[in-house]
């Protein structure tokens, strides 16, 4: 693999038996190990659903929508890829069936296939292959790992599986590898691990013309040698290609568990890649050491409307893990539904917390609860961090209770308020389509000298990712600043307000962007580090 432009090799990760076995974590862990050996790696996710992207999906359906630097709304697995690898992903790293069909049908309408019958094979499968190979054609990567969403046997994922089968012939023997992730259940009544679901799953894959090269087995118990041999025998692989993936206490343990199982070695051997470096996991182990040996503890209330499904706030949870480790502090998140507040229970719900984060979201549900929560933490000096809608709630609360504008609101919820302190951006006024039309991706922000924001970041210019339609209405900036709420971050291109803070409060900051999207295991986000630190100070002052 010498020369400037690399010719990558391709690894495909499929899943069987059940969904949610952790294909994304296995793909990220393998990528991390290969990266730690000095190889350049990227990961992409192929999603079998028909939405063009997950931007219009309810978080209850699919967890959070992860936004990349270039403004793509993608699957939450891309968050794992970035958090593990510290490598930025983009639009090209997440492709859905919807996008594939959309591309092919647009070409059909233009007349690209004149005279031809457009079919799943070859037209859809060719488009899938084109999207898979696209990443590699940049010439930046030694290895491209592609995770296929869903389960083998699903009707939806058949075109993807067929495309991989064809690619084996296009790419050649040692240039492609398939890893199949499966489940080995433990039957308590029989006291046995059962391999039959895995056998069926592999047979299903073989029926589609794919023989997995490596089988990774999710299990609650260690796999004894005889079970490994049995899986190897029935599933047509070498015993060394049967890898145990035991449940771990944290997802960040998985790369080390996979190293112990020699997954990376096996992959290099089977793909004929010469690499004599052991993975350099020193920094990763330091991070894990801090994560597992905290010397302090804080409880943070996360106030949102999707709290029944923590995956809706996946990046925020992980950001707290990264920032907790950086502070050697265990962060316990208390999930609080924003609809659950009444005037009588707010003290009981928030009084014991060391910090409160008001989470992003859309729509009217739970808004008054969020505003009540902000009022309580502002008046009681509890560290506060508002993200996107959370920042907007802080602005509305301040307008109502400090400036005395009782009707102050966002035009998202109250179109005709006399004090629209949060309003729709001008370029959003006529938008009819909901998909991919928000302010998305990375935008610059200039920080005001001498503010909390500038001391947290330690620099004057930053760039952060966005996903929203409504903005702080800068017609009211002077009123807010006169009343003590400071605007400390502004977008230089269009003067939009990005950060507000309250200097009279121990720690009170609201940001219009989503800092959680840029936090990684080895580079925790400064806002989360500072918020956790403020919660620690608040906690120790109480003792």
C-alpha positions as CSV (number, residue, x, y, z in Angstrom):
1,X,0.0,0.0,0.0
2,X,2.7,2.5,-0.9
3,X,2.4,5.6,-2.9
4,X,0.3,8.7,-2.2
5,X,-3.1,7.4,-3.2
6,X,-4.1,4.4,-1.2
7,X,-6.1,1.5,-2.6
8,X,-8.3,0.4,0.3
9,X,-9.5,-3.0,1.4
10,X,-13.1,-3.4,2.5
11,X,-14.6,-5.0,5.6
12,X,-18.3,-5.6,5.9
13,X,-20.1,-6.1,9.2
14,X,-23.5,-7.8,9.2
15,X,-25.7,-8.9,12.1
16,X,-28.0,-11.8,12.7
17,X,-30.4,-13.4,15.3
18,X,-31.5,-10.0,16.7
19,X,-30.9,-6.3,16.2
20,X,-29.1,-4.1,18.7
21,X,-26.2,-6.6,19.2
22,X,-23.7,-3.7,18.8
23,X,-22.5,-3.9,15.2
24,X,-21.5,-0.2,15.5
25,X,-19.4,-0.8,18.6
26,X,-17.7,-3.9,17.1
27,X,-17.0,-2.0,13.9
28,X,-15.7,1.0,15.9
29,X,-13.6,-1.2,18.1
30,X,-12.0,-3.0,15.2
31,X,-11.4,0.3,13.5
32,X,-9.8,1.7,16.7
33,X,-7.4,-1.3,16.9
34,X,-6.4,-1.0,13.2
35,X,-6.0,2.8,13.6
36,X,-3.8,2.1,16.7
37,X,-1.5,0.0,14.5
38,X,-1.0,3.0,12.2
39,X,-3.5,2.2,9.5
40,X,-6.0,4.9,8.3
41,X,-9.6,3.7,8.7
42,X,-13.1,5.0,8.1
43,X,-16.5,3.5,8.8
44,X,-19.8,3.9,6.9
45,X,-23.3,2.7,7.8
46,X,-25.8,1.4,5.3
47,X,-29.3,1.7,6.7
48,X,-32.1,-0.4,5.2
49,X,-35.0,2.0,5.8
50,X,-36.7,4.1,3.2
51,X,-36.3,7.5,4.8
52,X,-33.7,9.6,2.9
53,X,-32.1,10.3,6.2
54,X,-33.1,9.9,9.9
55,X,-33.7,13.7,10.2
56,X,-37.5,13.3,10.1
57,X,-37.7,10.2,12.4
58,X,-39.1,10.4,15.9
59,X,-36.2,9.8,18.4
60,X,-38.3,7.0,19.9
61,X,-38.0,5.2,16.6
62,X,-34.3,5.4,16.0
63,X,-32.6,7.3,18.9
64,X,-30.9,10.6,18.3
65,X,-30.1,12.0,14.8
66,X,-26.3,12.6,14.6
67,X,-25.2,15.6,12.6
68,X,-21.9,15.6,10.8
69,X,-19.6,18.6,10.1
70,X,-20.9,18.9,6.6
71,X,-24.5,19.0,7.8
72,X,-25.7,15.5,7.1
73,X,-28.4,14.1,9.4
74,X,-27.2,10.6,10.1
75,X,-27.6,7.4,12.2
76,X,-26.4,7.5,15.8
77,X,-23.8,4.9,15.0
78,X,-21.8,7.6,13.2
79,X,-21.5,9.2,16.7
80,X,-19.7,6.0,17.9
81,X,-17.4,6.0,14.9
82,X,-16.3,9.6,15.7
83,X,-16.1,9.1,19.4
84,X,-13.8,6.0,19.0
85,X,-11.7,7.1,16.1
86,X,-11.5,10.9,16.5
87,X,-12.0,11.0,12.7
88,X,-14.8,13.2,11.3
89,X,-17.5,11.5,9.2
90,X,-19.6,13.1,6.5
91,X,-22.7,12.7,4.3
92,X,-20.9,9.9,2.4
93,X,-20.6,7.8,5.6
94,X,-24.3,7.1,6.0
95,X,-26.5,5.8,3.1
96,X,-30.1,4.7,3.4
97,X,-32.2,2.6,1.0
98,X,-34.2,5.7,0.5
99,X,-31.2,7.6,-0.7
100,X,-30.2,4.8,-3.1
101,X,-33.7,4.5,-4.6
102,X,-33.9,8.3,-4.8
103,X,-30.6,8.5,-6.7
104,X,-31.6,5.7,-9.2
105,X,-35.2,7.1,-9.7
106,X,-33.8,10.7,-10.3
107,X,-31.5,9.2,-13.0
108,X,-34.4,7.2,-14.5
109,X,-36.5,10.4,-14.8
110,X,-33.6,12.2,-16.5
111,X,-33.5,9.4,-19.0
112,X,-30.1,7.8,-18.1
113,X,-31.6,4.4,-18.5
114,X,-33.5,5.0,-21.7
115,X,-34.8,1.8,-23.2
116,X,-33.8,-0.3,-20.1
117,X,-36.1,-1.8,-17.5
118,X,-34.8,-0.4,-14.1
119,X,-34.5,-3.3,-11.7
120,X,-33.1,-4.1,-8.2
121,X,-30.3,-6.0,-9.9
122,X,-28.3,-4.5,-11.5
123,X,-29.4,-0.9,-11.0
124,X,-30.1,-0.7,-7.3
125,X,-27.2,-3.0,-6.4
126,X,-24.8,-1.0,-8.7
127,X,-25.8,2.2,-6.9
128,X,-25.2,0.6,-3.5
129,X,-21.7,-0.6,-4.7
130,X,-21.0,2.9,-6.0
131,X,-21.8,4.4,-2.6
132,X,-19.6,1.8,-0.8
133,X,-16.6,2.3,-3.1
134,X,-17.1,6.1,-3.1
135,X,-15.4,6.5,0.3
136,X,-12.4,4.4,-0.8
137,X,-11.9,6.4,-3.9
138,X,-10.8,9.5,-1.9
139,X,-7.5,7.6,-1.6
140,X,-7.1,8.5,2.1
141,X,-7.8,5.1,3.7
142,X,-6.1,1.8,4.0
143,X,-9.4,0.2,5.2
144,X,-13.1,1.0,4.8
145,X,-15.4,-0.7,7.2
146,X,-19.1,-0.8,6.1
147,X,-21.8,-1.7,8.7
148,X,-25.0,-3.1,7.2
149,X,-28.0,-2.1,9.4
150,X,-30.8,-4.5,10.3
151,X,-30.6,-8.2,10.5
152,X,-29.7,-10.9,7.9
153,X,-33.0,-12.3,6.6
154,X,-34.8,-8.9,6.6
155,X,-36.4,-8.2,3.3
156,X,-35.0,-4.7,3.4
157,X,-31.4,-5.6,3.7
158,X,-31.4,-8.1,0.8
159,X,-30.2,-5.6,-1.8
160,X,-27.2,-4.7,0.4
161,X,-26.3,-8.3,1.0
162,X,-26.5,-9.0,-2.7
163,X,-24.3,-5.9,-3.5
164,X,-21.6,-7.3,-1.1
165,X,-21.8,-10.7,-2.8
166,X,-21.1,-9.1,-6.1
167,X,-18.3,-6.9,-4.6
168,X,-16.4,-10.0,-3.6
169,X,-15.8,-10.7,-7.4
170,X,-15.2,-7.0,-8.2
171,X,-12.6,-6.5,-5.5
172,X,-10.8,-9.8,-5.5
173,X,-10.0,-12.5,-2.9
174,X,-7.9,-10.7,-0.3
175,X,-9.4,-7.3,-0.7
176,X,-12.6,-7.9,1.1
177,X,-13.8,-9.6,4.3
178,X,-17.2,-10.2,6.0
179,X,-17.7,-10.2,9.7
180,X,-21.0,-11.6,11.0
181,X,-22.1,-10.5,14.5
182,X,-24.5,-13.0,16.1
183,X,-25.9,-14.0,19.5
184,X,-25.1,-17.1,21.6
185,X,-27.9,-17.2,24.1
186,X,-27.6,-18.9,27.5
187,X,-30.5,-21.1,28.5
188,X,-30.8,-21.0,32.3
189,X,-33.0,-24.0,32.5
190,X,-30.5,-26.2,30.6
191,X,-27.5,-24.4,31.9
192,X,-26.1,-24.2,28.4
193,X,-24.9,-21.8,25.7
194,X,-26.8,-22.5,22.5
195,X,-25.2,-22.2,19.0
196,X,-28.3,-23.0,16.9
197,X,-29.5,-19.4,16.4
198,X,-26.0,-18.6,15.1
199,X,-26.0,-21.6,12.8
200,X,-29.3,-20.5,11.3
201,X,-28.2,-17.0,10.9
202,X,-25.0,-18.0,9.0
203,X,-27.0,-20.4,6.9
204,X,-29.3,-17.5,6.0
205,X,-26.3,-15.5,4.9
206,X,-24.9,-18.4,2.9
207,X,-28.2,-18.7,1.1
208,X,-27.6,-15.2,-0.1
209,X,-24.2,-16.2,-1.4
210,X,-22.0,-14.9,1.4
211,X,-19.8,-17.0,3.5
212,X,-18.7,-14.9,6.6
213,X,-15.0,-14.9,7.2
214,X,-15.2,-14.1,10.9
215,X,-18.0,-14.7,13.3
216,X,-18.2,-12.5,16.4
217,X,-20.4,-13.9,19.1
218,X,-22.2,-11.7,21.6
219,X,-22.6,-13.6,24.8
220,X,-23.1,-13.2,28.6
221,X,-20.8,-16.1,29.4
222,X,-17.3,-17.0,28.1
223,X,-17.3,-19.3,25.1
224,X,-15.5,-22.6,26.0
225,X,-13.2,-24.1,23.3
226,X,-15.7,-26.9,22.4
227,X,-18.4,-24.3,21.6
228,X,-16.0,-22.4,19.5
229,X,-15.1,-25.5,17.6
230,X,-18.7,-26.4,17.1
231,X,-19.5,-22.9,15.7
232,X,-16.5,-23.2,13.4
233,X,-17.5,-26.6,12.2
234,X,-21.1,-25.8,11.5
235,X,-20.5,-22.3,10.1
236,X,-17.6,-23.1,7.8
237,X,-14.9,-21.0,9.4
238,X,-11.6,-21.6,11.1
239,X,-11.8,-21.9,14.9
240,X,-9.5,-18.8,15.2
241,X,-12.2,-16.9,13.3
242,X,-14.7,-17.4,16.1
243,X,-14.5,-14.3,18.3
244,X,-16.1,-13.9,21.7
245,X,-17.7,-10.6,22.4
246,X,-18.7,-10.8,26.1
247,X,-20.9,-8.1,27.7
248,X,-18.7,-5.3,28.9
249,X,-19.2,-2.8,31.7
250,X,-18.6,0.1,29.2
251,X,-18.5,0.2,25.4
252,X,-15.0,1.7,25.7
253,X,-13.8,-1.6,27.0
254,X,-14.7,-3.4,23.8
255,X,-11.6,-2.4,21.8
256,X,-9.4,-4.0,24.5
257,X,-11.6,-7.1,24.6
258,X,-11.3,-7.4,20.8
259,X,-7.6,-7.0,21.0
260,X,-7.4,-9.8,23.6
261,X,-9.5,-12.0,21.2
262,X,-7.0,-11.1,18.4
263,X,-9.8,-9.8,16.1
264,X,-7.4,-7.2,14.5
265,X,-4.7,-9.8,14.0
266,X,-7.1,-12.2,12.4
267,X,-8.4,-9.5,10.0
268,X,-4.9,-8.5,9.0
269,X,-3.9,-12.1,8.4
270,X,-7.0,-12.9,6.3
271,X,-6.7,-9.8,4.2
272,X,-3.0,-10.2,3.7
273,X,-2.0,-6.9,5.2
274,X,1.5,-6.8,6.6
275,X,1.6,-4.9,9.9
276,X,4.1,-5.8,12.6
277,X,3.1,-3.0,15.1
278,X,1.1,-3.9,18.2
279,X,-1.8,-1.5,18.6
280,X,-0.7,1.6,20.6
281,X,-3.6,1.9,23.1
282,X,-1.8,3.8,25.8
283,X,-4.0,6.9,25.7
284,X,-7.1,4.8,25.5
285,X,-6.0,2.8,28.6
286,X,-5.4,6.1,30.5
287,X,-8.9,7.3,29.6
288,X,-10.3,3.9,30.8
289,X,-8.3,4.1,34.0
290,X,-9.7,7.6,34.8
291,X,-13.2,6.4,33.8
292,X,-13.2,3.4,36.1
293,X,-11.5,5.0,39.1
294,X,-13.4,8.2,39.9
295,X,-12.5,10.1,43.0
296,X,-15.6,12.3,43.0
297,X,-19.3,11.9,42.1
298,X,-22.0,14.2,40.9
299,X,-25.7,13.9,40.0
300,X,-26.8,15.8,36.9
301,X,-30.5,16.2,36.0
302,X,-31.2,15.8,32.3
303,X,-34.5,17.5,31.5
304,X,-36.0,16.4,28.2
305,X,-39.1,15.0,26.6
306,X,-37.7,11.7,25.3
307,X,-36.2,10.5,28.6
308,X,-37.8,7.1,28.4
309,X,-35.4,6.3,25.6
310,X,-31.8,7.3,26.6
311,X,-30.7,6.7,23.0
312,X,-32.5,9.9,22.1
313,X,-29.7,11.7,24.0
314,X,-26.9,9.3,23.1
315,X,-24.2,11.9,22.4
316,X,-25.0,13.9,25.5
317,X,-24.7,10.7,27.7
318,X,-21.3,9.9,26.1
319,X,-20.1,13.5,26.5
320,X,-20.7,13.2,30.2
321,X,-18.7,9.9,30.3
322,X,-15.8,11.7,28.5
323,X,-16.0,14.8,30.7
324,X,-16.5,12.7,33.8
325,X,-13.3,10.7,33.0
326,X,-11.4,14.0,32.4
327,X,-12.4,15.2,35.8
328,X,-12.0,11.8,37.5
329,X,-15.6,12.1,38.5
330,X,-18.5,9.6,38.1
331,X,-21.5,11.5,36.5
332,X,-24.8,10.0,37.4
333,X,-27.6,11.2,35.1
334,X,-31.1,11.6,36.6
335,X,-33.7,11.5,33.8
336,X,-36.5,14.0,34.4
337,X,-39.4,14.3,32.0
338,X,-40.1,18.0,31.3
339,X,-43.9,17.4,31.6
340,X,-43.5,16.2,35.2
341,X,-43.0,19.6,36.9
342,X,-45.6,21.3,39.1
343,X,-45.0,24.3,41.3
344,X,-45.2,22.1,44.3
345,X,-42.7,19.3,43.3
346,X,-39.9,21.3,41.7
347,X,-37.9,21.6,44.9
348,X,-38.2,17.8,45.4
349,X,-37.2,17.1,41.8
350,X,-34.3,19.5,41.5
351,X,-33.2,20.5,45.0
352,X,-30.7,17.6,45.4
353,X,-29.0,17.9,42.0
354,X,-25.4,19.2,41.5
355,X,-26.2,20.5,38.0
356,X,-29.1,20.6,35.4
357,X,-28.9,20.2,31.7
358,X,-31.9,21.2,29.6
359,X,-31.8,19.1,26.5
360,X,-32.5,19.8,22.8
361,X,-35.8,19.0,21.2
362,X,-38.7,20.3,19.0
363,X,-42.3,21.1,19.6
364,X,-44.5,22.3,22.4
365,X,-44.7,19.4,24.7
366,X,-43.0,19.9,28.1
367,X,-42.0,23.5,27.4
368,X,-43.4,25.1,30.6
369,X,-41.7,22.4,32.7
370,X,-38.3,23.3,31.1
371,X,-38.9,27.0,31.8
372,X,-39.9,26.3,35.4
373,X,-36.7,24.2,35.8
374,X,-34.5,27.0,34.5
375,X,-36.1,29.5,36.9
376,X,-35.4,27.2,39.8
377,X,-31.7,26.6,39.0
378,X,-31.1,30.3,38.1
379,X,-32.6,31.4,41.5
380,X,-30.9,28.7,43.5
381,X,-27.4,29.0,42.0
382,X,-27.4,25.4,40.7
383,X,-25.0,25.0,37.7
384,X,-27.0,25.2,34.4
385,X,-26.2,24.1,30.9
386,X,-28.8,24.6,28.1
387,X,-28.3,23.1,24.6
388,X,-30.3,24.4,21.6
389,X,-33.9,24.4,22.9
390,X,-32.4,24.4,26.4
391,X,-30.7,27.7,25.6
392,X,-33.9,29.1,24.2
393,X,-35.8,28.1,27.3
394,X,-33.2,30.1,29.4
395,X,-33.8,33.1,27.2
396,X,-37.6,32.9,27.5
397,X,-37.4,32.3,31.3
398,X,-35.2,35.4,31.7
399,X,-37.5,37.5,29.6
400,X,-40.5,36.5,31.6
401,X,-39.1,36.6,35.1
402,X,-36.4,39.2,35.0
403,X,-37.4,41.6,32.2
404,X,-41.1,41.1,33.2
405,X,-42.4,40.2,29.7
406,X,-45.0,37.7,30.9
407,X,-45.9,36.7,27.3
408,X,-42.3,36.3,26.1
409,X,-42.0,33.1,24.0
410,X,-40.7,31.4,20.9
411,X,-42.7,31.8,17.7
412,X,-42.4,28.0,17.4
413,X,-44.9,27.7,20.3
414,X,-46.6,31.1,20.3
415,X,-46.8,32.6,16.9
416,X,-48.3,36.0,17.9
417,X,-46.5,36.9,21.1
418,X,-45.5,40.5,21.5
419,X,-42.1,39.5,22.7
420,X,-40.8,36.8,20.2
421,X,-37.4,36.5,21.9
422,X,-36.9,33.3,19.9
423,X,-38.0,33.5,16.3
424,X,-37.7,31.7,13.0
425,X,-34.7,32.6,10.9
426,X,-35.5,34.7,7.9
427,X,-34.3,32.0,5.4
428,X,-36.7,29.5,7.2
429,X,-39.9,31.5,6.8
430,X,-41.0,29.9,3.5
431,X,-39.6,26.4,4.0
432,X,-42.3,23.8,3.3
433,X,-40.2,20.6,3.3
434,X,-39.2,19.3,6.7
435,X,-36.3,17.0,5.7
436,X,-32.7,18.4,5.7
437,X,-33.9,22.1,5.6
438,X,-32.7,23.3,9.0
439,X,-29.5,25.1,9.8
440,X,-27.3,22.0,9.8
441,X,-23.6,21.3,10.3
442,X,-20.6,23.3,11.4
443,X,-20.7,27.1,11.7
444,X,-18.2,29.5,13.1
445,X,-18.6,31.5,16.3
446,X,-16.6,34.4,17.8
447,X,-16.4,34.5,21.5
448,X,-16.5,37.7,23.6
449,X,-13.3,38.3,25.6
450,X,-13.5,38.0,29.4
451,X,-16.7,35.8,29.3
452,X,-17.2,32.4,30.8
453,X,-17.4,31.0,27.2
454,X,-14.0,32.4,26.2
455,X,-12.4,31.1,29.4
456,X,-13.9,27.6,28.8
457,X,-12.7,27.4,25.2
458,X,-9.4,29.3,25.8
459,X,-9.6,30.8,22.3
460,X,-11.5,33.5,20.4
461,X,-12.8,31.6,17.4
462,X,-14.6,28.2,17.5
463,X,-16.7,26.1,15.2
464,X,-19.6,24.0,16.4
465,X,-22.4,21.9,14.8
466,X,-26.0,23.0,14.5
467,X,-29.4,21.4,14.0
468,X,-32.3,23.9,14.4
469,X,-34.7,26.3,12.8
470,X,-35.4,28.9,15.5
471,X,-32.9,31.5,16.7
472,X,-32.4,34.1,19.4
473,X,-34.1,37.3,18.2
474,X,-31.3,39.9,18.2
475,X,-33.8,42.7,18.3
476,X,-33.9,42.1,22.0
477,X,-30.1,41.8,22.7
478,X,-29.8,45.3,24.3
479,X,-32.7,44.6,26.7
480,X,-31.2,41.3,27.8
481,X,-27.7,42.7,28.3
482,X,-29.1,45.7,30.2
483,X,-30.8,43.2,32.5
484,X,-27.6,41.1,33.1
485,X,-27.8,38.2,30.5
486,X,-24.7,38.4,28.4
487,X,-24.4,37.4,24.8
488,X,-20.9,35.8,24.7
489,X,-20.8,34.0,21.3
490,X,-21.9,35.4,17.8
491,X,-21.8,33.9,14.4
492,X,-19.5,36.2,12.4
493,X,-21.2,35.6,9.0
494,X,-24.7,36.5,9.9
495,X,-24.5,38.0,13.5
496,X,-26.7,35.2,15.0
497,X,-26.5,34.8,18.7
498,X,-24.8,31.4,19.6
499,X,-24.1,31.6,23.4
500,X,-25.7,33.4,26.3
501,X,-24.5,33.3,29.9
502,X,-25.2,34.9,33.3
503,X,-22.1,36.3,35.0
504,X,-23.9,36.8,38.3
505,X,-24.5,33.0,38.6
506,X,-21.8,30.4,39.6
507,X,-22.3,28.6,36.2
508,X,-25.1,29.4,33.8
509,X,-24.6,29.0,30.1
510,X,-26.8,28.3,27.1
511,X,-25.6,27.4,23.6
512,X,-27.6,27.3,20.3
513,X,-25.4,24.6,18.8
514,X,-24.8,20.9,19.8
515,X,-21.4,20.6,21.5
516,X,-22.1,16.9,22.4
517,X,-21.6,16.0,18.7
518,X,-17.9,16.9,18.8
519,X,-17.0,15.2,22.1
520,X,-14.8,12.1,21.8
521,X,-13.2,9.7,24.2
522,X,-9.7,11.2,23.8
523,X,-10.9,14.8,23.2
524,X,-13.8,15.5,25.6
525,X,-15.7,18.7,24.9
526,X,-14.6,21.7,27.0
527,X,-18.2,22.8,27.8
528,X,-19.0,19.4,29.3
529,X,-15.6,19.3,31.2
530,X,-16.4,22.8,32.7
531,X,-20.0,21.9,33.5
532,X,-19.0,18.7,35.3
533,X,-16.3,20.7,37.2
534,X,-18.9,23.3,38.2
535,X,-21.2,20.5,39.4
536,X,-18.2,19.1,41.5
537,X,-17.5,22.5,43.1
538,X,-21.2,23.0,43.8
539,X,-21.4,19.5,45.3
540,X,-18.4,20.0,47.6
541,X,-19.7,23.4,48.7
542,X,-22.9,21.7,49.9
543,X,-21.0,19.1,52.0
